[in-house]
Amino acid sequence: MTGGAYEELSQTGEPGPKTLELLLRMVHQVRRASGFPPPEGYTQWSDDAAYDVITAMLTREGAGQKFVTACFALAISDATLERLFLASIKNFLIDEAKKTPRGKLRRRIARLMSEDTSFRRRPGSPPRWALNGLREDAVWQGDLDDLIAEASRVDGVGITRWNHSGPTPRKTVQALMTVLTRVLEHAQGAVREEDLAKVLESRFELLAPARFTRLFADDGTLVDPAETGTAAAPADSTGASGDAEDIWQRLTANEHLLLPYLDEDAHHAAQLLEIGQAQAGAILAGLKAKLRLALSEDSDREAVMRALLRRCEDPLPELPL
């Protein structure tokens, strides 16, 4: 690229149109080669999605445009600048993918499959898995919906426990491996790790948001609405909704996640938040104290709590790792 990004950075010291154009091409090159999912808010890759990635990289706290100047400082030509940008973009997309729920699911699948001799990881990028015994160069290139349909035809398996951290329960591992084996037998080739995560997510609804129907009783515990006769209660008043909104705004992201689980213990809270048990227990205790204080003078505690629990059904921002 004569008169390209390298010359632009040499003259101005800042990313301009040519640098941004190069970064755009590099994002598309990385995502095509490695199969990264598009950024949050996009269902497929586009220039807008790629620009969002570039913007996120340029505005990162503590880094920002430093990655551009750092790459330029190591480059001696446009060709070396491209390679350095490629490496930076790939590392950034890897870090971003690890933060997502599906990224965590992918890592768990990869770990479980690596511990099972029935499966073999195919070298290269993006990561792919196949059954042992298939020829090395066999790669599945079909429709993902076909694999999802095949997984749905696997009868007699289910997941009753899905912990967010710690060892995966034995019966859960058996269910996952049974479905993966069936899917890979059907594929007759290596399947992308990302696609296997989507198949399991669909088959077991692993990442589906939970819906909650319990209520906050006067003694500070959660009870089943069927037992209290409030399951068919009328819609909350505007006042209750407003009070619930005020309380919701005062809660932290961790407390939002724990709100439907007030009757669980610190161990459960630690698994949900993926932090230490002592810290999770302290957050849970603090949440209960906040709610008792906030609801102590409210004339319709149950209506306010119902409104709060409905907020839990809304999508929540992901917690930082």
C-alpha positions as CSV (number, residue, x, y, z in Angstrom):
1,M,0.0,0.0,0.0
2,T,1.9,3.0,-1.3
3,G,1.0,6.1,0.7
4,G,-1.0,3.9,3.1
5,A,-1.6,3.7,6.8
6,Y,2.1,3.5,7.7
7,E,2.9,6.8,5.9
8,E,-0.1,8.4,7.4
9,L,0.9,7.5,10.9
10,S,4.5,8.6,10.1
11,Q,3.3,12.0,9.1
12,T,0.5,12.7,11.7
13,G,1.2,10.3,14.6
14,E,-2.6,9.6,14.8
15,P,-5.0,7.2,13.0
16,G,-6.6,8.8,10.1
17,P,-8.8,7.7,7.1
18,K,-6.1,5.3,5.7
19,T,-5.4,3.8,9.1
20,L,-9.1,3.3,9.8
21,E,-9.6,1.7,6.3
22,L,-6.8,-0.7,7.1
23,L,-8.2,-1.6,10.5
24,L,-11.6,-2.2,8.9
25,R,-10.0,-4.7,6.4
26,M,-8.1,-6.4,9.2
27,V,-11.2,-6.9,11.4
28,H,-13.0,-8.5,8.5
29,Q,-9.9,-10.7,7.7
30,V,-9.6,-11.8,11.3
31,R,-13.3,-12.6,11.8
32,R,-13.5,-14.6,8.5
33,A,-10.4,-16.6,9.3
34,S,-11.2,-17.3,13.0
35,G,-15.0,-17.4,13.0
36,F,-15.5,-14.8,15.8
37,P,-19.2,-13.9,16.5
38,P,-20.2,-10.3,15.7
39,P,-20.2,-7.7,18.5
40,E,-23.1,-7.3,20.9
41,G,-26.1,-5.8,19.1
42,Y,-25.4,-7.4,15.7
43,T,-26.7,-10.7,14.4
44,Q,-24.2,-10.8,11.6
45,W,-20.9,-9.1,10.6
46,S,-21.1,-5.9,8.6
47,D,-18.9,-2.8,8.2
48,D,-20.9,-1.2,11.0
49,A,-20.2,-4.2,13.3
50,A,-16.5,-4.0,12.3
51,Y,-16.4,-0.3,13.1
52,D,-17.9,-1.0,16.5
53,V,-15.0,-3.3,17.2
54,I,-12.5,-0.7,16.1
55,T,-14.2,2.0,18.2
56,A,-14.1,-0.4,21.2
57,M,-10.4,-0.9,20.7
58,L,-9.7,2.8,20.3
59,T,-11.6,3.7,23.4
60,R,-10.6,1.0,25.8
61,E,-9.8,2.3,29.3
62,G,-6.1,2.3,29.9
63,A,-5.3,1.5,26.3
64,G,-7.3,3.5,23.7
65,Q,-5.3,4.5,20.7
66,K,-2.1,3.2,22.3
67,F,-2.4,-0.1,20.4
68,V,-2.2,1.8,17.1
69,T,0.9,3.7,18.2
70,A,2.4,0.6,19.7
71,C,1.9,-1.3,16.5
72,F,3.4,1.6,14.5
73,A,6.4,1.8,16.7
74,L,7.2,-1.9,15.9
75,A,6.4,-1.6,12.2
76,I,8.8,-0.9,9.4
77,S,6.4,-0.9,6.5
78,D,2.7,-1.3,5.7
79,A,3.1,-5.0,5.5
80,T,4.5,-5.3,9.1
81,L,1.8,-2.9,10.3
82,E,-0.9,-5.1,8.9
83,R,0.5,-8.1,10.7
84,L,0.7,-6.3,14.0
85,F,-2.9,-5.0,13.6
86,L,-4.0,-8.5,12.8
87,A,-2.5,-9.8,16.0
88,S,-3.9,-7.0,18.1
89,I,-7.4,-7.4,16.6
90,K,-7.4,-11.2,17.1
91,N,-6.3,-10.9,20.7
92,F,-9.0,-8.3,21.4
93,L,-11.7,-10.4,19.8
94,I,-10.5,-13.4,21.8
95,D,-10.8,-11.4,25.0
96,E,-14.2,-10.2,24.1
97,A,-15.5,-13.6,23.2
98,K,-14.4,-15.0,26.5
99,K,-16.5,-12.5,28.4
100,T,-19.8,-13.6,26.8
101,P,-22.0,-16.4,28.2
102,R,-21.4,-18.4,25.0
103,G,-17.7,-17.9,25.3
104,K,-17.8,-19.4,28.8
105,L,-19.9,-22.3,27.5
106,R,-17.3,-22.8,24.7
107,R,-14.5,-23.0,27.2
108,R,-16.3,-25.5,29.3
109,I,-17.1,-27.7,26.2
110,A,-13.5,-27.6,25.1
111,R,-12.3,-28.6,28.5
112,L,-14.7,-31.5,28.8
113,M,-14.0,-32.8,25.2
114,S,-10.3,-32.5,25.8
115,E,-10.7,-34.9,28.8
116,D,-12.6,-37.5,26.7
117,T,-10.7,-39.7,24.3
118,S,-13.7,-40.0,22.1
119,F,-13.1,-36.5,20.7
120,R,-10.2,-35.0,18.8
121,R,-9.4,-31.3,18.4
122,R,-8.5,-30.4,14.8
123,P,-5.3,-28.2,14.6
124,G,-5.7,-24.7,13.3
125,S,-8.1,-21.8,13.7
126,P,-11.0,-21.5,14.3
127,P,-11.1,-24.4,16.9
128,R,-12.9,-27.5,15.6
129,W,-13.7,-30.8,17.1
130,A,-14.4,-34.3,15.6
131,L,-14.9,-37.8,16.7
132,N,-11.7,-39.9,16.9
133,G,-11.5,-42.3,14.0
134,L,-12.6,-39.9,11.2
135,R,-10.1,-38.9,8.7
136,E,-8.0,-35.9,9.7
137,D,-9.1,-33.6,6.8
138,A,-12.8,-34.2,7.2
139,V,-14.5,-30.8,7.9
140,W,-18.2,-30.2,8.3
141,Q,-19.5,-27.4,6.1
142,G,-23.3,-27.8,6.4
143,D,-26.2,-25.8,7.8
144,L,-26.1,-25.2,11.6
145,D,-29.8,-25.7,11.8
146,D,-29.3,-29.3,10.6
147,L,-27.0,-30.0,13.6
148,I,-29.5,-28.3,16.0
149,A,-32.3,-30.5,14.6
150,E,-30.1,-33.6,15.0
151,A,-29.4,-32.6,18.6
152,S,-33.1,-32.2,19.3
153,R,-33.7,-35.8,18.2
154,V,-31.5,-37.2,21.0
155,D,-34.0,-38.6,23.5
156,G,-33.5,-39.6,27.1
157,V,-31.0,-36.9,28.1
158,G,-31.5,-33.8,30.1
159,I,-29.8,-31.3,32.4
160,T,-31.2,-30.8,35.9
161,R,-28.1,-29.0,37.3
162,W,-26.0,-26.3,35.4
163,N,-23.5,-24.7,37.7
164,H,-21.8,-21.4,36.7
165,S,-18.4,-22.4,38.1
166,G,-16.7,-25.4,39.6
167,P,-16.8,-29.0,38.4
168,T,-19.6,-29.9,36.0
169,P,-21.9,-32.5,37.6
170,R,-21.3,-36.0,36.2
171,K,-24.8,-36.5,34.8
172,T,-24.6,-33.1,33.1
173,V,-21.3,-34.2,31.5
174,Q,-22.9,-37.4,30.3
175,A,-25.8,-35.5,28.8
176,L,-23.5,-33.0,27.0
177,M,-21.2,-35.7,25.7
178,T,-24.1,-37.9,24.4
179,V,-25.5,-35.0,22.4
180,L,-22.1,-34.0,21.1
181,T,-21.3,-37.5,20.0
182,R,-24.6,-37.8,18.1
183,V,-24.1,-34.4,16.4
184,L,-20.5,-35.2,15.4
185,E,-21.5,-38.6,14.1
186,H,-24.1,-36.9,11.9
187,A,-21.6,-34.2,10.8
188,Q,-18.9,-36.8,9.8
189,G,-16.3,-34.1,10.1
190,A,-14.8,-31.5,12.4
191,V,-17.3,-28.9,13.6
192,R,-16.4,-25.4,14.9
193,E,-16.3,-25.1,18.6
194,E,-18.6,-22.0,18.3
195,D,-21.2,-24.1,16.4
196,L,-21.1,-26.9,19.0
197,A,-21.8,-24.3,21.7
198,K,-24.8,-23.0,19.8
199,V,-26.1,-26.6,19.4
200,L,-25.9,-27.3,23.1
201,E,-27.2,-23.9,24.0
202,S,-30.3,-24.6,21.8
203,R,-30.7,-28.3,22.9
204,F,-30.6,-27.6,26.6
205,E,-31.6,-23.9,26.7
206,L,-28.4,-23.3,28.7
207,L,-28.3,-19.6,28.2
208,A,-32.0,-18.9,28.2
209,P,-33.0,-16.3,30.8
210,A,-34.9,-17.7,33.7
211,R,-38.4,-16.6,34.7
212,F,-39.2,-16.2,38.4
213,T,-42.6,-16.3,40.1
214,R,-41.7,-16.3,43.8
215,L,-42.7,-13.5,46.2
216,F,-41.1,-11.7,49.1
217,A,-43.1,-12.5,52.3
218,D,-43.4,-10.3,55.4
219,D,-40.8,-12.4,57.3
220,G,-38.1,-11.6,54.8
221,T,-38.2,-14.9,52.9
222,L,-39.3,-15.9,49.4
223,V,-42.3,-18.2,49.2
224,D,-44.1,-19.8,46.3
225,P,-47.0,-17.6,45.2
226,A,-49.3,-20.7,44.9
227,E,-48.9,-21.2,48.6
228,T,-49.7,-17.6,49.5
229,G,-52.7,-17.3,47.2
230,T,-51.1,-14.4,45.3
231,A,-50.3,-16.2,42.0
232,A,-53.3,-14.5,40.3
233,A,-52.9,-11.1,42.0
234,P,-53.9,-8.1,40.0
235,A,-51.2,-5.9,38.4
236,D,-49.2,-3.7,40.6
237,S,-50.2,-0.1,41.1
238,T,-48.3,2.8,39.7
239,G,-47.0,3.5,43.2
240,A,-45.6,0.0,43.7
241,S,-43.9,0.1,40.3
242,G,-42.4,3.4,41.1
243,D,-41.1,2.2,44.4
244,A,-39.7,-0.9,42.8
245,E,-37.9,1.3,40.2
246,D,-36.3,3.4,43.0
247,I,-35.1,0.2,44.8
248,W,-33.8,-1.3,41.5
249,Q,-31.7,1.7,40.7
250,R,-30.0,1.5,44.1
251,L,-29.0,-2.1,43.6
252,T,-25.7,-3.2,42.1
253,A,-25.4,-5.5,39.0
254,N,-24.5,-8.4,41.4
255,E,-27.5,-7.7,43.5
256,H,-29.7,-7.7,40.4
257,L,-28.6,-11.2,39.7
258,L,-29.1,-12.4,43.3
259,L,-32.5,-10.8,43.7
260,P,-34.5,-13.9,42.6
261,Y,-32.4,-16.2,44.8
262,L,-32.8,-14.6,48.3
263,D,-33.8,-18.0,49.7
264,E,-30.6,-19.7,48.5
265,D,-27.3,-19.9,50.4
266,A,-23.9,-18.4,49.9
267,H,-22.6,-21.4,47.9
268,H,-25.4,-21.0,45.3
269,A,-24.7,-17.2,45.2
270,A,-21.0,-17.9,44.6
271,Q,-21.7,-20.2,41.7
272,L,-24.1,-17.6,40.2
273,L,-21.7,-14.7,40.5
274,E,-18.6,-16.8,39.8
275,I,-16.8,-15.3,42.9
276,G,-15.6,-16.6,46.2
277,Q,-18.2,-17.9,48.7
278,A,-17.3,-15.5,51.4
279,Q,-17.7,-12.5,49.1
280,A,-20.9,-13.8,47.6
281,G,-22.3,-14.4,51.1
282,A,-21.6,-10.8,52.0
283,I,-23.3,-9.5,48.9
284,L,-26.3,-11.7,49.5
285,A,-26.6,-10.6,53.2
286,G,-26.2,-6.9,52.1
287,L,-28.9,-7.3,49.5
288,K,-31.4,-8.7,52.1
289,A,-30.6,-5.9,54.5
290,K,-31.2,-3.3,51.8
291,L,-34.5,-4.8,50.9
292,R,-35.7,-5.1,54.5
293,L,-34.8,-1.4,55.0
294,A,-36.3,-0.3,51.7
295,L,-39.6,-2.2,52.3
296,S,-39.9,-1.7,56.0
297,E,-42.3,1.3,55.7
298,D,-44.0,0.3,52.5
299,S,-47.7,-0.5,52.8
300,D,-47.7,-3.0,49.9
301,R,-44.5,-5.0,50.2
302,E,-45.6,-7.9,48.0
303,A,-46.7,-5.6,45.2
304,V,-43.3,-3.8,45.2
305,M,-41.5,-7.1,45.4
306,R,-43.5,-8.5,42.5
307,A,-42.5,-5.5,40.4
308,L,-38.9,-6.0,41.4
309,L,-38.9,-9.7,40.4
310,R,-40.4,-8.8,37.0
311,R,-37.4,-6.6,36.4
312,C,-35.3,-9.7,36.8
313,E,-36.8,-11.1,33.7
314,D,-35.4,-8.2,31.6
315,P,-32.0,-8.9,30.0
316,L,-29.2,-7.9,32.3
317,P,-25.7,-6.5,31.3
318,E,-23.0,-9.1,31.7
319,L,-20.9,-9.0,34.8
320,P,-17.2,-8.2,34.3
321,L,-15.0,-11.2,34.7
